[in-house]
Amino acid sequence: MGALWIAHVTVTDEEAYKKYAELATQAIADHGGRFIARGGRFVQLEGQARPRNVVARFPDVETAEKCYKSDVYQMALNHARDASERELLIVETDE
């Protein structure tokens, strides 16, 4: 079964977050992930809105989790921690 990596983000430091995005993009691609939504228009129906929403598709939950734990993604997180407020989750899909 496939998996979606879903992030809701408020960027507080654009320059540092750009460094995160470069490394994160590499890590996601290295693990067979591909972006299906990246910051586009959205409609918040419930809960806290974040101005940036990102969805990446992975082959399965385990691969998405390996991506998160990878050295490259952990380096990316070093740039994101003080440059954003975010929620990130992985959800299994029916596909």
C-alpha positions as semicolon CSV with decimal commas, in nm:
position;residue;x (nm);y (nm);z (nm)
1;M;0,000;0,000;0,000
2;G;0,117;0,352;-0,075
3;A;0,175;0,629;0,174
4;L;0,136;1,005;0,187
5;W;0,372;1,235;0,376
6;I;0,166;1,538;0,473
7;A;0,319;1,856;0,613
8;H;0,146;2,173;0,732
9;V;0,397;2,456;0,768
10;T;0,434;2,817;0,873
11;V;0,773;2,944;0,756
12;T;0,934;3,194;0,993
13;D;1,278;3,225;0,826
14;E;1,265;3,205;0,444
15;E;1,642;3,178;0,387
16;A;1,694;2,892;0,633
17;Y;1,383;2,717;0,509
18;K;1,514;2,724;0,151
19;K;1,812;2,518;0,271
20;Y;1,571;2,275;0,434
21;A;1,364;2,248;0,115
22;E;1,667;2,170;-0,102
23;L;1,785;1,886;0,122
24;A;1,435;1,755;0,189
25;T;1,361;1,742;-0,184
26;Q;1,675;1,535;-0,234
27;A;1,589;1,298;0,053
28;I;1,234;1,247;-0,072
29;A;1,351;1,171;-0,427
30;D;1,622;0,937;-0,296
31;H;1,348;0,732;-0,127
32;G;1,118;0,707;-0,427
33;G;0,890;0,987;-0,312
34;R;0,733;1,242;-0,540
35;F;0,549;1,562;-0,462
36;I;0,181;1,574;-0,548
37;A;0,108;1,907;-0,376
38;R;0,355;2,173;-0,276
39;G;0,225;2,499;-0,139
40;G;-0,070;2,548;-0,372
41;R;-0,410;2,695;-0,305
42;F;-0,604;2,534;-0,022
43;V;-0,928;2,571;0,170
44;Q;-0,904;2,525;0,549
45;L;-1,225;2,368;0,675
46;E;-1,128;2,280;1,033
47;G;-0,835;2,321;1,270
48;Q;-0,537;2,553;1,252
49;A;-0,444;2,680;0,907
50;R;-0,082;2,683;0,797
51;P;0,005;2,884;0,485
52;R;0,216;2,605;0,330
53;N;0,092;2,250;0,278
54;V;0,299;1,976;0,117
55;V;0,203;1,623;0,019
56;A;0,446;1,363;-0,113
57;R;0,360;1,010;-0,224
58;F;0,584;0,718;-0,125
59;P;0,568;0,348;-0,214
60;D;0,478;0,255;0,145
61;V;0,479;0,378;0,506
62;E;0,812;0,211;0,583
63;T;0,990;0,390;0,299
64;A;0,843;0,726;0,401
65;E;0,961;0,668;0,757
66;K;1,309;0,565;0,635
67;C;1,321;0,892;0,442
68;Y;1,241;1,089;0,758
69;K;1,513;0,905;0,951
70;S;1,772;0,933;0,672
71;D;2,090;1,132;0,721
72;V;2,000;1,375;0,443
73;Y;1,654;1,448;0,584
74;Q;1,792;1,488;0,935
75;M;2,040;1,744;0,798
76;A;1,744;1,919;0,634
77;L;1,561;1,928;0,967
78;N;1,851;2,117;1,122
79;H;1,752;2,408;0,894
80;A;1,376;2,372;0,945
81;R;1,362;2,355;1,325
82;D;1,425;2,724;1,391
83;A;1,283;2,837;1,056
84;S;0,930;2,702;1,079
85;E;0,639;2,576;1,281
86;R;0,511;2,250;1,137
87;E;0,319;1,932;1,168
88;L;0,422;1,626;0,970
89;L;0,256;1,288;0,941
90;I;0,260;0,977;0,726
91;V;-0,068;0,810;0,635
92;E;-0,117;0,483;0,450
93;T;-0,330;0,497;0,137
94;D;-0,560;0,242;-0,021
95;E;-0,359;0,255;-0,343
